[in-house]
C-alpha cells in the first residue's frame, strides 16, 4: 500500500522538510478586510506580522473548504492508496472534521484523518514521524499507533507577550486585558481537552519563560529522550537564545526552532513564545 502523509498549514513544517519527507499540505487562511491569504502560499509569516502591526482590526481566520480538501484528496488518489492527514486540534478549528467529511466523499483512496489535539510544530512532529514511517514502508495501523504513543508524552506551553489579540478575539475580557497589562501578567497557556486554556498566570516575561523551562528541565532530569522545539511569534533572536542556552546545558537533546504563523499568530500576537517537546 502506498501511503501519503498530509497536514494543514498550521503545522508550520518548513517547505524543505515538506519536500524531503513528501508531506502534502492544505492551507488555512487569514483575511484582512476583504483580502484573504492562504498561509504558507499567499503570505509569508514576516508579511503577516507587518500587516498585523498596521491593521486596526483583528484579521479573520478560516479553515479550508470541503471543496478544497476534496480536490486535494482526488489528486492524491491518482498516486496513493491511502492518506494519513494530521490536523490542528478539533477544539479550535473545524479542519479535522472537514477532512473526515471530505474523506467520506472521495473514492479510490482510504482517508485517515488524525486529530493532533494541538497545533504548530508539535502537530508537525506527528506529520514528520508519520512520513518517515511511511517512507520505511510501515503500514497505516503502525503509523497511527505511533502517533497515539507520541500523544501521551507531548507537552507544549505558550507565553503570550501581549494580551491585546486574545482580548480582541474574545478570548479575554477587557477588564482582564487591562488588569493583565497593568500588572505585567504573562499568561502561560497549554492545550487541555483539545482547547487552549490557561496553565498559570505569571508576573513578567522573564519569570514566565523561566517557569516553562523549569517544566522542561523536570522532564530532562527524569532521563527522557526528548525532542524539543522553541517557537516564536516574530522574535527569532529570542528563540535562538533560548535554544542556544538550553543546548549548552543539554547538547545530547535534539532541538529546533519554529514559529507561530499567520493563523495561530492572529490569536497569540507578536512576541509570543512557546516551548514544546515529546519523547522520542
C-alpha positions in Angstrom: 0.0 0.0 0.0 1.3 3.4 -1.0 0.6 5.9 1.9 0.6 9.7 1.6 1.0 11.9 4.6 -0.6 15.3 4.8 -1.1 18.1 7.3 -2.6 21.5 7.3 -0.5 24.7 7.2 -0.7 25.3 10.9 1.9 22.6 11.5 4.4 25.1 10.1 6.6 22.5 8.6 9.3 24.1 6.5 9.0 23.8 2.7 12.3 21.9 2.8 11.0 19.3 5.2 7.7 19.0 3.4 9.7 18.2 0.2 12.2 15.9 1.9 9.5 13.8 3.6 6.9 14.3 0.8 4.4 15.8 3.2 1.4 17.3 1.4 -0.4 20.3 2.8 -3.8 22.0 2.8 -3.7 25.7 3.8 -5.8 27.7 6.3 -6.3 31.4 5.6 -6.3 34.8 7.2 -8.4 37.6 5.9 -7.6 41.3 6.3 -10.8 43.2 5.4 -11.7 41.7 2.1 -8.3 40.3 1.2 -7.8 36.6 2.0 -4.4 34.9 2.1 -3.6 31.2 2.3 -0.8 30.9 4.8 2.4 29.4 3.6 1.3 30.1 0.0 0.0 33.7 -0.4 1.6 35.4 2.5 4.8 34.9 4.4 4.9 35.0 8.2 7.0 38.2 8.1 4.5 39.9 5.8 1.7 38.8 8.1 3.2 40.3 11.3 3.8 43.6 9.4 0.2 43.7 8.4 -0.9 42.7 11.9 1.0 45.7 13.3 -0.5 48.1 10.8 -4.1 46.8 10.9 -6.6 48.2 13.4 -8.9 45.2 13.5 -8.0 41.6 14.2 -7.9 39.6 10.9 -10.3 36.6 10.5 -9.0 33.1 10.2 -10.7 30.3 8.2 -10.3 26.6 7.5 -10.1 25.1 4.0 -13.5 24.4 2.4 -14.8 20.8 1.9 -14.4 21.5 -1.9 -10.7 22.4 -1.5 -10.0 19.4 0.6 -11.9 17.1 -1.7 -9.9 18.3 -4.7 -6.6 17.6 -2.9 -7.7 14.1 -1.9 -8.8 13.4 -5.5 -5.3 14.5 -6.6 -3.7 12.2 -4.1 -5.9 9.3 -5.2 -4.2 9.3 -8.5 -0.9 8.2 -6.9 -1.7 6.8 -3.4 -3.9 4.1 -1.9 -4.3 5.8 1.5 -3.6 9.2 3.2 -3.0 9.9 6.8 -3.9 13.6 7.3 -2.9 15.2 10.6 -4.6 18.4 11.7 -4.7 21.1 14.4 -6.9 20.4 17.4 -10.6 19.9 16.6 -11.2 22.0 19.7 -10.0 25.2 18.0 -10.8 24.5 14.3 -13.1 22.5 12.1 -10.3 21.5 9.8 -10.2 17.9 11.2 -13.9 17.4 10.7 -13.7 18.9 7.2 -11.1 16.2 6.4 -13.4 13.5 7.9 -16.3 14.7 5.7 -14.3 15.0 2.6 -12.7 11.6 3.1 -16.2 10.0 3.0 -16.9 11.7 -0.3 -13.8 10.8 -2.2 -13.4 7.3 -3.8 -10.2 5.5 -4.7 -8.3 6.4 -1.5 -8.6 5.5 2.1 -8.5 8.6 4.3 -7.3 8.5 7.9 -7.9 11.9 9.5 -5.9 12.4 12.7 -6.7 15.0 15.4 -3.4 16.1 16.8 -5.3 17.8 19.7 -2.6 20.6 19.4 -1.1 22.8 16.7 2.1 24.4 15.4 5.3 22.4 15.2 4.1 19.8 17.7 1.5 19.0 15.2 4.3 19.0 12.6 6.2 16.4 14.7 3.3 13.9 14.2 3.5 14.5 10.4 7.3 14.1 10.3 7.2 10.9 12.2 4.3 9.5 10.1 6.1 10.5 6.9 9.4 8.8 7.9 7.5 5.6 8.8 5.6 5.7 5.5 8.8 6.0 3.6 10.1 3.0 5.5 7.1 1.0 4.3 5.3 0.9 7.7 1.5 0.1 7.5 -1.2 2.6 8.4 -2.1 0.9 11.7 1.6 1.1 12.9 1.8 4.8 12.0 -1.4 5.6 13.8 -0.3 3.6 16.8 3.0 5.5 17.0 1.2 8.9 16.9 -1.1 7.7 19.7 2.0 6.8 21.6 3.6 10.2 21.0 0.4 11.9 22.2 1.0 10.5 25.7 4.3 12.4 26.0 3.6 15.6 24.1 3.9 18.8 26.2 3.6 22.4 25.0 3.4 25.7 26.8 3.0 29.1 25.3 3.5 32.5 26.8 1.6 35.5 25.3 3.7 38.6 25.4 0.7 41.0 24.6 -2.8 40.3 25.7 -4.3 42.6 23.0 -5.1 39.9 20.4 -6.6 37.5 23.0 -8.9 40.3 24.1 -9.8 41.4 20.6 -10.5 37.9 19.6 -12.9 37.5 22.5 -10.7 35.0 24.4 -10.1 37.5 27.2 -12.3 40.2 28.7 -11.5 43.9 28.5 -11.0 44.0 32.3 -8.7 41.0 32.3 -6.6 42.5 29.5 -6.3 45.9 31.2 -5.5 44.4 34.5 -3.1 41.9 33.0 -1.2 44.7 31.1 -1.0 46.9 34.3 0.3 44.0 36.3 2.6 42.7 33.5 0.9 39.4 33.7 2.1 36.9 31.1 -0.3 34.0 30.9 1.2 30.6 30.2 -1.2 28.7 28.0 -1.4 25.0 27.1 -3.8 22.6 25.4 -6.1 20.6 27.6 -9.0 18.5 26.2 -8.3 19.9 22.8 -8.7 23.6 23.9 -6.2 26.3 24.6 -6.6 27.1 28.3 -4.6 29.0 31.0 -1.9 26.9 32.8 -0.6 29.6 35.1 -0.6 33.4 35.3 3.0 34.7 35.9 4.3 38.2 36.5 6.8 39.3 33.8 8.0 37.6 30.7 11.3 36.5 32.3 9.5 34.6 35.1 7.0 33.1 32.7 9.8 31.7 30.4 11.7 30.5 33.4 8.7 28.6 34.6 8.2 26.9 31.2 11.9 26.0 31.0 11.6 24.6 34.6 8.9 22.2 33.4 11.2 21.1 30.6 14.1 20.6 32.9 11.9 18.3 35.1 11.4 16.1 32.0 15.1 16.1 31.2 16.0 15.2 34.8 13.8 12.2 34.5 16.1 10.9 31.9 13.7 11.1 29.0 15.0 11.1 25.4 13.2 14.3 24.2 12.8 16.2 21.0 12.4 19.9 21.8 11.2 22.9 19.8 11.3 26.6 20.6 8.5 28.5 18.9 8.4 32.3 18.4 5.9 34.9 17.2 8.2 37.1 15.1 11.0 37.1 17.6 13.7 34.7 16.1 16.6 36.2 18.1 14.9 35.4 21.4 14.0 31.9 20.3 17.6 31.3 19.2 18.9 32.5 22.5 16.6 30.1 24.4 17.7 27.2 22.2 21.4 28.1 22.5 21.2 28.3 26.3 19.4 25.1 26.6 21.7 23.3 24.1 24.8 24.4 26.1 23.4 22.5 29.1 22.0 19.6 27.2 23.9 19.0 24.0 22.6 15.5 23.7 19.0 16.6 23.2 17.6 17.3 19.7 16.4 20.8 19.5 14.9 23.1 16.8 13.2 26.4 16.2 9.8 27.1 14.7 7.3 29.9 14.6 3.7 30.9 15.1 2.5 31.5 11.6 -0.4 33.7 10.4 -3.4 31.7 11.6 -2.1 30.9 15.1 -0.3 34.3 15.3 -3.6 36.0 14.8 -4.7 35.0 18.2 -1.4 34.8 20.1 0.1 38.0 18.7 3.6 39.3 18.2 6.2 38.3 20.8 4.5 35.0 21.8 7.0 32.3 22.8 6.3 28.5 23.1 8.4 25.6 24.2 7.2 22.1 23.3 8.6 18.5 23.4 7.8 14.9 23.2 9.6 11.6 24.0 11.3 10.0 21.0 
